[in-house]
Amino acid sequence: MAPSSPKSPTSPDAASSRLHQVGSFVRSQVELSRHVLHALREQAINPYPYLRPIIERASGVREPPISPTPHQVVWTRGPLRLLRYAAPRRRYRTPILFVYSMINRWYILDFLPGRSLIEYLTRAGFEVYAVDWGIAGPHEQHMTWAELLGSTLRGVVRWTLRSSGADSLSLYGYCMGGTLSLAYASLYPEGLGSLVAQATPVDFSQGGIYTLWTQARHFNVDTLVDAYGNVPTQVLESGFFAAAPVQRFTRWLEVCRRIDDPDYVTTFLAMERWGADAVPFPGEVYRQYIKDCYQHNLFCQGRMQVGGETIDLRRITCPLLNLIAEHDTIAPPPMSEPLTRLVGSQTATVMRFPVGHIGLSASSKGPSQVWPKIAAWLAAQAAPMPGEGPR
């Protein structure tokens, strides 16, 4: 019996297969157009909720879980949660407390398995805590900086020390959370063994496009807060979108090009999900933040008033680590660089890395090039657990 020959390109089966492929392509384009039109009707700034299902179906990859490292809630206040990430083997008595920005969610610090700064530090032997600000409601819109620092963050520090059984902690602020951490350390230094400021705005005259946009002649923050109370996520997202509009679209084209790369798609979905998960910014905190920091640059001049007290960075005397992302467009290096000469710390270290704002805590370079140096600095400041000895 003669072997069967391969089907010719014009055979009925080949033609049927080709028609099926064309039909699938047309259907996918119709579905994409439908989702885009839906997003336009909703006036959505971020297309992620609308385009995610298409990427998932095309790639076979599902959106990864939020904050995959095991943790527990040890304290709450309103929408705020204090999360504890236990170390598999605790080597340091001094815990680390992460304070993230009030604009996005904390879990960029616990991004993906193997790409999580929190996971890395727990495996290095640290007990880690993180502030989840939650979603600001009517009560939070009236919260002042004095209440935020003197009551809320003070409570977070006390509960971290109580939960960990430690006498002091390493306060680790990121972005606007770093600004808050510096202000807190200036007013309430008790219990702070060391301080890390990661991609932290300090000199707000150097904020690039964000400094320009928030100037009083362009931006009436009183009108915004008086109208809305808490600043809506759409307002916050529109600023980030306008700062890099082309990149917002080209990265969707890139994920389509690499749709058969599951690792790339997983990272993309996790990053876009986090980027789309902005939360309302407490109104009165935002009002003073824009006026005192961006519009008048009082923070780095030692002139910002909080509850009748002056934020004077010279009062910070604990060891300080200033982490700078060289490709940062949200907190450009000139915003962060003055910090070490403004504090009173005798130990003030600067580390620079060739990554962007988010890359310090989520890039593929983190586990090999960034986090080992951060962990070594933290270990040098930390008290070891009994029997562990210095490291």
FIPAMAR-415645 format. One line per 8 residues: number of its first residue (from 0); their letters; for each residue z, y, x of N, C-alpha, C. Coordinates in steps of 0.2 Angstrom, whole numbers, plus 5000, padded with zeros to 4 digits. Example, Ala and Ser with C-alpha at 12.3 -4.5 7.8 and 13.67 -1.06 7.14 Angstrom:
# residues 2
0> AS> 5039,4972,5066,5039,4978,5062,5039,4984,5066 | 5035,4989,5064,5036,4995,5068,5039,5000,5064
//
This chain:
# residues 391
0> MAPSSPKS> 5000,4994,5004,5000,5000,5000,5000,5006,5004 | 4996,5011,5003,4995,5017,5007,5001,5021,5006 | 5003,5024,5012,5009,5029,5011,5006,5035,5007 | 5011,5038,5002,5009,5044,4998,5008,5050,5003 | 5004,5054,5001,5003,5060,5005,5007,5066,5002 | 5009,5071,5006,5013,5076,5004,5009,5080,4999 | 5013,5083,4994,5009,5087,4989,5006,5093,4991 | 5000,5094,4989,4996,5100,4991,5000,5106,4988
8> PTSPDAAS> 4999,5112,4991,5002,5118,4989,4999,5120,4982 | 4994,5117,4980,4991,5118,4973,4993,5113,4968 | 4997,5108,4970,4999,5102,4965,5003,5105,4960 | 5003,5101,4954,5007,5104,4948,5015,5104,4950 | 5017,5100,4954,5025,5100,4956,5026,5106,4960 | 5021,5107,4965,5022,5113,4969,5022,5120,4965 | 5017,5120,4961,5016,5126,4957,5022,5127,4952 | 5025,5121,4950,5031,5122,4945,5037,5125,4949
16> SRLHQVGS> 5038,5122,4956,5043,5124,4960,5043,5131,4961 | 5037,5134,4963,5035,5141,4964,5037,5145,4959 | 5035,5143,4953,5036,5147,4947,5044,5147,4945 | 5047,5142,4947,5055,5142,4946,5058,5147,4951 | 5056,5147,4957,5058,5152,4962,5057,5159,4960 | 5051,5160,4957,5049,5167,4955,5054,5169,4949 | 5054,5164,4945,5059,5165,4939,5066,5167,4940 | 5069,5163,4945,5075,5164,4948,5076,5171,4951
24> FVRSQVEL> 5071,5173,4955,5071,5180,4958,5071,5185,4953 | 5066,5184,4948,5066,5190,4942,5072,5190,4939 | 5075,5184,4937,5082,5184,4933,5087,5188,4937 | 5087,5187,4944,5093,5190,4948,5092,5197,4948 | 5085,5199,4948,5084,5207,4949,5086,5210,4942 | 5084,5206,4936,5086,5209,4930,5094,5210,4929 | 5097,5204,4932,5105,5204,4931,5107,5210,4936 | 5105,5211,4942,5107,5216,4946,5106,5223,4943
32> SRHVLHAL> 5100,5224,4940,5099,5230,4937,5103,5231,4931 | 5105,5226,4927,5110,5227,4921,5117,5229,4924 | 5119,5226,4929,5125,5228,4932,5125,5235,4935 | 5120,5237,4938,5120,5244,4941,5120,5249,4935 | 5116,5247,4930,5116,5252,4924,5123,5252,4921 | 5126,5247,4920,5133,5247,4918,5137,5251,4922 | 5137,5250,4928,5141,5255,4933,5139,5262,4932 | 5133,5264,4931,5131,5271,4930,5134,5273,4923
40> REQAINPY> 5133,5269,4918,5136,5271,4912,5144,5273,4912 | 5147,5268,4916,5154,5269,4917,5156,5275,4922 | 5151,5278,4925,5152,5283,4930,5157,5280,4936 | 5156,5274,4938,5160,5271,4943,5158,5273,4950 | 5163,5275,4954,5161,5277,4961,5160,5271,4965 | 5164,5266,4964,5163,5260,4968,5160,5254,4964 | 5154,5251,4966,5150,5246,4963,5153,5239,4963 | 5159,5238,4967,5161,5232,4968,5162,5227,4962
48> PYLRPIIE> 5166,5230,4957,5168,5226,4951,5161,5223,4948 | 5156,5227,4948,5150,5225,4945,5145,5221,4949 | 5145,5221,4955,5141,5218,4960,5144,5211,4963 | 5151,5211,4963,5154,5205,4965,5151,5199,4962 | 5151,5198,4956,5149,5191,4953,5142,5189,4955 | 5138,5194,4957,5131,5192,4959,5131,5189,4966 | 5135,5193,4970,5136,5190,4977,5139,5183,4977 | 5144,5182,4973,5148,5176,4973,5143,5170,4971
56> RASGVREP> 5139,5172,4966,5134,5166,4964,5129,5165,4969 | 5126,5170,4972,5121,5169,4977,5123,5166,4983 | 5130,5167,4985,5132,5164,4991,5136,5158,4990 | 5139,5157,4984,5143,5151,4983,5150,5152,4986 | 5152,5159,4988,5158,5161,4991,5162,5164,4986 | 5168,5163,4985,5173,5166,4980,5177,5171,4984 | 5179,5176,4980,5183,5181,4983,5190,5178,4985 | 5192,5180,4991,5198,5177,4994,5204,5180,4991
64> PISPTPHQ> 5210,5176,4991,5216,5179,4988,5219,5185,4992 | 5223,5189,4988,5226,5195,4991,5232,5192,4995 | 5233,5195,5001,5239,5194,5005,5241,5187,5005 | 5237,5183,5009,5238,5176,5009,5244,5173,5013 | 5247,5177,5017,5253,5175,5021,5259,5174,5016 | 5262,5169,5016,5268,5168,5011,5273,5174,5012 | 5276,5176,5006,5280,5182,5006,5285,5181,5000 | 5290,5185,5000,5294,5186,4994,5296,5193,4993
72> VVWTRGPL> 5298,5195,4987,5300,5201,4985,5307,5202,4986 | 5310,5206,4990,5317,5207,4991,5320,5213,4988 | 5316,5218,4986,5319,5224,4982,5314,5227,4979 | 5315,5230,4973,5311,5234,4969,5314,5241,4967 | 5310,5246,4966,5312,5252,4963,5306,5255,4960 | 5306,5255,4953,5300,5257,4949,5294,5252,4951 | 5289,5255,4952,5283,5251,4954,5283,5248,4961 | 5288,5251,4966,5288,5249,4973,5291,5242,4973
80> RLLRYAAP> 5288,5238,4978,5291,5232,4980,5291,5232,4987 | 5297,5229,4990,5298,5228,4997,5297,5220,4998 | 5292,5219,5002,5290,5212,5003,5292,5209,5010 | 5295,5203,5010,5297,5200,5016,5293,5194,5018 | 5290,5194,5024,5286,5189,5027,5290,5186,5033 | 5292,5180,5032,5297,5177,5036,5293,5174,5042 | 5296,5173,5048,5293,5170,5054,5294,5163,5054 | 5289,5159,5055,5290,5152,5056,5295,5150,5061
88> RRRYRTPI> 5296,5154,5066,5301,5153,5071,5303,5160,5073 | 5309,5162,5071,5311,5169,5072,5314,5170,5079 | 5310,5174,5083,5312,5175,5090,5316,5182,5091 | 5315,5186,5086,5317,5193,5087,5322,5195,5081 | 5328,5198,5083,5332,5200,5078,5330,5206,5075 | 5326,5210,5078,5324,5217,5076,5318,5216,5071 | 5318,5217,5065,5312,5216,5060,5307,5222,5061 | 5301,5221,5058,5296,5226,5058,5295,5228,5051
96> LFVYSMIN> 5295,5235,5049,5294,5237,5043,5288,5241,5042 | 5283,5239,5039,5277,5242,5038,5277,5247,5032 | 5275,5253,5033,5274,5259,5028,5267,5261,5028 | 5263,5259,5023,5256,5260,5022,5255,5267,5018 | 5249,5269,5018,5247,5275,5015,5248,5274,5007 | 5249,5279,5003,5249,5279,4996,5243,5279,4992 | 5237,5279,4996,5231,5279,4993,5228,5272,4992 | 5228,5268,4997,5226,5261,4996,5231,5256,4996
104> RWYILDFL> 5230,5250,4996,5235,5245,4995,5237,5242,5002 | 5243,5240,5002,5246,5237,5009,5242,5231,5012 | 5239,5227,5008,5237,5221,5010,5231,5221,5015 | 5229,5227,5017,5224,5227,5022,5228,5225,5029 | 5234,5225,5029,5238,5223,5034,5239,5215,5034 | 5237,5212,5029,5237,5205,5028,5231,5203,5025 | 5225,5204,5029,5219,5204,5026,5216,5197,5025 | 5215,5193,5030,5213,5186,5029,5216,5181,5033
112> PGRSLIEY> 5217,5175,5032,5220,5170,5037,5216,5171,5044 | 5220,5172,5049,5217,5172,5056,5215,5180,5057 | 5215,5184,5052,5213,5191,5053,5218,5195,5049 | 5224,5193,5050,5230,5197,5047,5235,5199,5052 | 5236,5205,5053,5241,5208,5058,5248,5206,5056 | 5250,5205,5050,5256,5203,5048,5257,5196,5050 | 5252,5191,5048,5252,5184,5050,5253,5184,5058 | 5249,5188,5061,5250,5187,5069,5257,5189,5071
120> LTRAGFEV> 5260,5194,5068,5267,5196,5071,5272,5191,5068 | 5271,5188,5063,5276,5183,5061,5276,5177,5065 | 5269,5175,5067,5269,5169,5072,5271,5171,5079 | 5271,5177,5080,5274,5179,5087,5282,5179,5087 | 5285,5178,5081,5292,5178,5080,5296,5183,5077 | 5292,5188,5074,5295,5194,5071,5296,5192,5063 | 5301,5195,5060,5302,5195,5053,5299,5201,5051 | 5294,5201,5046,5290,5207,5044,5292,5209,5037
128> YAVDWGIA> 5292,5215,5036,5293,5218,5029,5287,5223,5028 | 5285,5224,5022,5280,5229,5020,5281,5232,5013 | 5280,5238,5013,5281,5242,5007,5274,5242,5003 | 5275,5239,4997,5269,5239,4992,5271,5245,4987 | 5268,5251,4987,5270,5256,4983,5268,5255,4976 | 5264,5250,4974,5263,5249,4967,5258,5254,4964 | 5258,5254,4957,5254,5259,4954,5258,5265,4951 | 5258,5271,4954,5262,5276,4951,5261,5278,4944
136> GPHEQHMT> 5266,5279,4941,5266,5281,4933,5269,5287,4932 | 5271,5289,4926,5273,5295,4924,5279,5298,4928 | 5284,5293,4929,5290,5295,4933,5288,5297,4940 | 5283,5294,4943,5282,5295,4950,5278,5302,4951 | 5275,5304,4946,5271,5310,4947,5276,5316,4948 | 5282,5316,4947,5287,5321,4948,5291,5320,4954 | 5290,5314,4958,5294,5313,4964,5292,5318,4969 | 5297,5321,4973,5295,5325,4978,5296,5322,4985
144> WAELLGST> 5294,5325,4990,5295,5322,4997,5302,5321,4998 | 5306,5325,4996,5314,5324,4997,5316,5318,4994 | 5314,5316,4988,5316,5310,4985,5312,5304,4988 | 5306,5305,4990,5302,5300,4993,5305,5297,4999 | 5307,5302,5004,5310,5301,5010,5317,5299,5010 | 5321,5303,5006,5328,5303,5006,5331,5298,5002 | 5327,5296,4997,5330,5291,4992,5326,5284,4993 | 5319,5285,4991,5315,5279,4991,5315,5275,4998
152> LRGVVRWT> 5312,5279,5003,5311,5276,5010,5318,5274,5013 | 5323,5278,5011,5330,5277,5014,5332,5270,5011 | 5331,5269,5005,5333,5263,5002,5329,5257,5005 | 5322,5258,5006,5318,5253,5009,5321,5251,5016 | 5323,5256,5020,5326,5254,5027,5332,5250,5026 | 5337,5252,5021,5343,5249,5021,5342,5242,5018 | 5338,5241,5014,5337,5234,5011,5333,5230,5016 | 5329,5232,5021,5326,5229,5026,5331,5226,5031
160> LRSSGADS> 5336,5231,5033,5341,5229,5037,5346,5224,5034 | 5347,5225,5028,5352,5220,5024,5349,5213,5024 | 5342,5213,5022,5339,5207,5021,5338,5203,5028 | 5337,5207,5033,5336,5204,5040,5342,5202,5044 | 5348,5205,5042,5354,5205,5045,5354,5208,5052 | 5349,5213,5053,5349,5217,5059,5352,5224,5059 | 5353,5226,5065,5356,5233,5065,5351,5239,5065 | 5345,5237,5068,5340,5242,5068,5333,5238,5067
168> LSLYGYCM> 5328,5242,5066,5321,5240,5064,5316,5244,5068 | 5310,5241,5068,5304,5244,5071,5300,5247,5065 | 5300,5254,5064,5296,5257,5059,5289,5258,5060 | 5285,5255,5057,5277,5254,5058,5273,5258,5053 | 5271,5264,5054,5268,5268,5049,5260,5268,5051 | 5256,5267,5045,5249,5267,5046,5246,5272,5042 | 5241,5276,5045,5238,5282,5041,5243,5287,5038 | 5242,5289,5032,5247,5293,5029,5254,5290,5029
176> GGTLSLAY> 5254,5283,5029,5261,5280,5030,5264,5282,5036 | 5260,5283,5042,5262,5285,5048,5265,5292,5048 | 5262,5296,5044,5264,5303,5043,5271,5303,5040 | 5272,5299,5034,5278,5298,5031,5283,5295,5036 | 5282,5291,5040,5286,5287,5044,5289,5292,5049 | 5285,5297,5052,5287,5302,5057,5291,5307,5053 | 5290,5309,5047,5294,5313,5044,5301,5310,5042 | 5301,5304,5040,5307,5300,5039,5311,5300,5045
184> ASLYPEGL> 5308,5298,5051,5312,5297,5057,5315,5304,5060 | 5311,5309,5058,5314,5316,5060,5320,5317,5056 | 5321,5315,5050,5326,5317,5045,5332,5312,5046 | 5330,5305,5046,5335,5300,5045,5334,5295,5051 | 5336,5296,5057,5335,5292,5063,5339,5286,5063 | 5344,5286,5059,5349,5280,5059,5345,5273,5058 | 5347,5268,5062,5344,5262,5061,5337,5261,5063 | 5334,5266,5066,5327,5265,5069,5328,5264,5076
192> GSLVAQAT> 5325,5258,5078,5325,5256,5085,5319,5258,5089 | 5313,5258,5085,5307,5260,5088,5302,5262,5082 | 5297,5266,5084,5292,5268,5079,5285,5267,5082 | 5281,5265,5077,5274,5264,5079,5270,5268,5074 | 5266,5273,5076,5261,5277,5072,5254,5274,5073 | 5251,5271,5068,5244,5269,5069,5239,5273,5065 | 5234,5275,5069,5229,5280,5065,5232,5285,5061 | 5237,5289,5064,5241,5293,5060,5239,5300,5060
200> PVDFSQGG> 5238,5304,5055,5237,5311,5055,5243,5315,5057 | 5242,5319,5062,5248,5323,5065,5245,5331,5065 | 5240,5332,5068,5237,5339,5068,5231,5339,5063 | 5233,5342,5057,5228,5342,5052,5223,5347,5052 | 5223,5351,5057,5217,5355,5059,5211,5351,5062 | 5212,5345,5064,5207,5341,5067,5205,5335,5063 | 5205,5336,5056,5203,5331,5052,5196,5331,5050 | 5192,5335,5053,5185,5334,5052,5183,5336,5045
208> IYTLWTQA> 5179,5332,5041,5176,5334,5035,5182,5335,5030 | 5187,5331,5031,5193,5331,5026,5197,5337,5026 | 5197,5340,5032,5201,5346,5033,5197,5352,5030 | 5190,5352,5031,5186,5357,5028,5186,5356,5020 | 5186,5350,5017,5185,5350,5010,5192,5352,5007 | 5198,5351,5010,5204,5352,5007,5207,5359,5008 | 5203,5363,5012,5205,5370,5012,5205,5374,5006 | 5210,5379,5005,5212,5382,4999,5206,5385,4996
216> RHFNVDTL> 5201,5388,5000,5195,5391,4997,5190,5386,4994 | 5191,5380,4996,5187,5375,4993,5190,5370,4987 | 5197,5370,4988,5200,5365,4984,5207,5368,4981 | 5207,5368,4975,5213,5371,4971,5218,5365,4969 | 5222,5363,4974,5226,5357,4972,5231,5358,4966 | 5233,5364,4965,5238,5365,4960,5234,5364,4953 | 5228,5366,4952,5224,5364,4946,5223,5357,4945 | 5222,5353,4951,5221,5346,4950,5227,5343,4948
224> VDAYGNVP> 5233,5344,4951,5239,5340,4949,5242,5343,4943 | 5241,5349,4941,5244,5351,4935,5240,5348,4929 | 5233,5347,4930,5229,5344,4925,5230,5336,4924 | 5231,5333,4930,5231,5326,4929,5238,5323,4930 | 5243,5326,4933,5249,5323,4935,5248,5319,4942 | 5248,5313,4941,5246,5309,4947,5238,5309,4948 | 5236,5310,4955,5229,5311,4956,5225,5304,4955 | 5220,5304,4950,5217,5298,4948,5213,5295,4954
232> TQVLESGF> 5212,5289,4954,5209,5285,4959,5201,5287,4960 | 5198,5289,4954,5191,5292,4955,5191,5298,4959 | 5196,5302,4959,5195,5308,4963,5196,5306,4971 | 5201,5301,4972,5202,5299,4979,5195,5295,4981 | 5193,5291,4977,5187,5287,4979,5181,5292,4980 | 5180,5297,4976,5174,5301,4977,5174,5304,4984 | 5180,5306,4987,5180,5309,4993,5178,5305,4999 | 5180,5298,4998,5178,5293,5003,5171,5292,5003
240> FAAAPVQR> 5168,5292,4996,5161,5290,4995,5157,5296,4998 | 5159,5302,4997,5155,5308,4999,5155,5308,5007 | 5160,5306,5010,5160,5306,5017,5155,5302,5021 | 5153,5296,5017,5149,5291,5020,5145,5288,5015 | 5140,5292,5011,5137,5289,5006,5132,5284,5007 | 5128,5285,5013,5123,5280,5015,5126,5273,5016 | 5131,5273,5020,5135,5267,5022,5137,5263,5016 | 5139,5267,5011,5141,5264,5005,5136,5259,5002
248> FTRWLEVC> 5130,5261,5003,5124,5257,5000,5121,5252,5005 | 5121,5254,5011,5117,5250,5016,5121,5243,5017 | 5128,5244,5016,5132,5237,5018,5131,5232,5012 | 5129,5234,5006,5127,5230,5001,5120,5226,5003 | 5116,5230,5006,5109,5227,5008,5111,5222,5013 | 5115,5224,5018,5117,5219,5023,5120,5213,5021 | 5124,5213,5016,5127,5207,5014,5122,5203,5010 | 5117,5206,5007,5111,5202,5004,5107,5199,5010
256> RRIDDPDY> 5106,5202,5015,5102,5199,5021,5106,5193,5024 | 5113,5194,5024,5117,5188,5027,5120,5184,5022 | 5117,5183,5016,5120,5179,5010,5122,5172,5012 | 5118,5169,5017,5119,5162,5019,5125,5161,5024 | 5128,5167,5026,5133,5167,5031,5140,5167,5028 | 5143,5162,5026,5149,5162,5022,5155,5166,5025 | 5156,5166,5032,5161,5170,5035,5160,5177,5034 | 5154,5179,5035,5152,5186,5034,5153,5188,5026
264> VTTFLAME> 5151,5184,5022,5152,5186,5015,5159,5186,5013 | 5163,5181,5015,5170,5181,5014,5174,5188,5016 | 5172,5190,5022,5175,5196,5025,5172,5202,5021 | 5166,5202,5019,5163,5207,5015,5167,5208,5008 | 5168,5202,5005,5171,5202,4998,5178,5205,4999 | 5182,5203,5004,5189,5205,5005,5189,5212,5006 | 5185,5215,5011,5185,5222,5012,5183,5226,5006 | 5178,5224,5003,5176,5228,4997,5181,5228,4991
272> RWGADAVP> 5184,5222,4990,5189,5222,4985,5195,5226,4987 | 5197,5226,4993,5202,5231,4995,5200,5238,4994 | 5194,5240,4996,5192,5247,4996,5191,5249,4989 | 5190,5245,4984,5189,5246,4977,5196,5247,4974 | 5202,5245,4977,5208,5244,4974,5213,5250,4976 | 5210,5256,4975,5214,5262,4976,5219,5263,4970 | 5224,5267,4972,5229,5268,4967,5230,5275,4966 | 5233,5277,4960,5234,5284,4959,5239,5287,4964
280> FPGEVYRQ> 5238,5293,4966,5243,5296,4971,5248,5300,4968 | 5255,5299,4969,5260,5303,4965,5259,5311,4966 | 5259,5314,4960,5256,5321,4960,5260,5326,4965 | 5266,5326,4964,5270,5331,4968,5270,5330,4975 | 5270,5324,4977,5269,5322,4984,5262,5324,4987 | 5257,5323,4983,5250,5325,4985,5250,5332,4985 | 5253,5336,4981,5253,5343,4981,5255,5346,4988 | 5261,5344,4990,5264,5346,4996,5260,5344,5002
288> YIKDCYQH> 5258,5338,5001,5254,5335,5007,5248,5339,5008 | 5244,5341,5003,5238,5344,5004,5240,5352,5007 | 5245,5355,5003,5246,5362,5005,5249,5362,5012 | 5255,5358,5013,5258,5359,5020,5255,5356,5026 | 5251,5351,5024,5248,5347,5030,5241,5349,5031 | 5237,5348,5026,5230,5350,5027,5228,5357,5027 | 5231,5361,5022,5229,5368,5021,5233,5373,5026 | 5239,5371,5028,5243,5376,5032,5245,5373,5039
296> NLFCQGRM> 5244,5366,5040,5245,5362,5046,5252,5364,5048 | 5257,5363,5044,5264,5365,5045,5267,5358,5049 | 5265,5352,5048,5268,5346,5050,5269,5346,5057 | 5263,5348,5061,5264,5347,5068,5267,5353,5072 | 5268,5359,5068,5271,5365,5070,5278,5365,5069 | 5281,5360,5066,5288,5360,5065,5291,5365,5060 | 5286,5366,5055,5288,5371,5050,5288,5368,5043 | 5286,5361,5042,5286,5358,5035,5293,5357,5033
304> QVGGETID> 5295,5360,5027,5301,5359,5023,5301,5354,5018 | 5306,5350,5019,5308,5344,5014,5315,5344,5012 | 5316,5346,5006,5323,5346,5003,5327,5351,5007 | 5325,5357,5009,5329,5361,5013,5329,5360,5020 | 5327,5354,5023,5327,5352,5030,5320,5353,5033 | 5320,5355,5039,5313,5355,5043,5311,5349,5046 | 5305,5347,5045,5302,5341,5049,5301,5344,5056 | 5305,5341,5061,5304,5343,5068,5303,5337,5072
312> LRRITCPL> 5297,5335,5074,5296,5329,5077,5300,5328,5084 | 5303,5334,5086,5307,5333,5093,5313,5329,5091 | 5315,5329,5085,5321,5325,5084,5320,5317,5084 | 5314,5315,5085,5312,5308,5086,5313,5306,5093 | 5318,5302,5094,5320,5300,5101,5319,5293,5103 | 5318,5289,5098,5317,5282,5099,5310,5280,5102 | 5310,5275,5105,5303,5273,5109,5297,5273,5103 | 5292,5276,5106,5286,5278,5101,5280,5275,5104
320> LNLIAEHD> 5276,5272,5099,5269,5269,5101,5264,5273,5097 | 5259,5276,5100,5254,5279,5096,5248,5276,5097 | 5245,5273,5091,5239,5269,5091,5233,5273,5089 | 5228,5273,5093,5222,5277,5091,5216,5273,5091 | 5212,5274,5085,5206,5271,5085,5200,5275,5087 | 5197,5274,5092,5192,5279,5095,5186,5280,5090 | 5185,5276,5085,5179,5277,5081,5182,5279,5074 | 5188,5281,5073,5191,5283,5067,5187,5289,5064
328> TIAPPPMS> 5185,5289,5058,5182,5295,5055,5187,5298,5049 | 5193,5294,5048,5197,5296,5043,5203,5300,5046 | 5206,5297,5051,5211,5301,5056,5208,5301,5063 | 5203,5305,5064,5200,5306,5070,5205,5306,5076 | 5203,5304,5082,5208,5304,5088,5211,5311,5089 | 5208,5316,5088,5211,5323,5089,5217,5324,5084 | 5217,5321,5079,5222,5321,5074,5229,5318,5077 | 5228,5313,5080,5234,5309,5082,5236,5310,5089
336> EPLTRLVG> 5231,5312,5094,5233,5313,5101,5239,5317,5102 | 5240,5323,5099,5246,5327,5101,5253,5324,5100 | 5253,5318,5096,5260,5316,5094,5264,5315,5100 | 5262,5312,5105,5267,5310,5111,5270,5316,5114 | 5267,5322,5114,5270,5328,5117,5274,5332,5112 | 5274,5330,5106,5278,5333,5100,5284,5330,5099 | 5285,5323,5101,5291,5320,5099,5296,5321,5105 | 5303,5319,5104,5308,5319,5109,5309,5313,5113
344> SQTATVMR> 5305,5308,5111,5305,5301,5114,5304,5301,5122 | 5308,5298,5126,5307,5297,5133,5302,5292,5134 | 5302,5287,5130,5297,5282,5130,5292,5283,5124 | 5286,5286,5126,5280,5287,5122,5274,5285,5124 | 5271,5280,5121,5266,5276,5124,5260,5277,5120 | 5254,5278,5123,5247,5278,5119,5243,5272,5120 | 5240,5269,5115,5235,5264,5116,5229,5266,5112 | 5224,5265,5115,5217,5267,5112,5213,5261,5112
352> FPVGHIGL> 5209,5260,5106,5205,5254,5105,5198,5256,5102 | 5193,5253,5104,5186,5255,5102,5184,5252,5095 | 5188,5254,5090,5187,5251,5083,5188,5257,5079 | 5187,5256,5072,5187,5261,5067,5194,5261,5064 | 5195,5265,5059,5202,5266,5056,5204,5260,5053 | 5200,5256,5050,5203,5249,5047,5203,5244,5052 | 5199,5245,5058,5198,5240,5063,5204,5238,5066 | 5209,5243,5067,5215,5241,5070,5219,5236,5067
360> SASSKGPS> 5218,5235,5060,5222,5230,5057,5218,5224,5054 | 5211,5225,5054,5207,5220,5051,5201,5217,5054 | 5199,5220,5060,5193,5219,5064,5194,5212,5067 | 5188,5209,5069,5188,5202,5072,5191,5203,5079 | 5191,5209,5082,5194,5211,5089,5201,5210,5089 | 5204,5211,5083,5212,5211,5082,5215,5206,5086 | 5214,5200,5084,5218,5194,5087,5218,5193,5094 | 5212,5196,5097,5211,5194,5105,5212,5201,5109
368> QVWPKIAA> 5210,5207,5106,5210,5213,5110,5215,5218,5108 | 5218,5218,5102,5222,5223,5099,5229,5221,5098 | 5230,5216,5094,5237,5214,5092,5241,5211,5097 | 5239,5208,5102,5243,5205,5108,5246,5211,5111 | 5243,5217,5112,5246,5222,5116,5251,5226,5111 | 5250,5226,5105,5255,5229,5100,5261,5225,5100 | 5260,5218,5099,5266,5213,5099,5270,5214,5105 | 5267,5214,5111,5270,5214,5117,5275,5221,5118
376> WLAAQAAP> 5272,5226,5115,5276,5233,5115,5282,5232,5111 | 5281,5229,5105,5286,5228,5100,5291,5224,5103 | 5289,5218,5106,5294,5213,5109,5298,5217,5114 | 5295,5221,5118,5299,5225,5123,5305,5229,5121 | 5304,5231,5114,5309,5236,5111,5314,5232,5107 | 5312,5226,5105,5316,5222,5101,5322,5218,5104 | 5327,5217,5100,5333,5213,5102,5331,5205,5100 | 5332,5201,5105,5330,5194,5104,5335,5191,5100
384> MPGEGPR> 5333,5185,5096,5338,5181,5093,5343,5178,5098 | 5349,5176,5096,5353,5172,5100,5350,5166,5103 | 5350,5165,5109,5347,5159,5112,5340,5160,5114 | 5337,5165,5112,5330,5166,5114,5329,5170,5121 | 5333,5174,5122,5333,5178,5129,5327,5183,5128 | 5327,5187,5133,5322,5193,5133,5315,5190,5134 | 5310,5193,5131,5303,5191,5132,5299,5197,5134
//
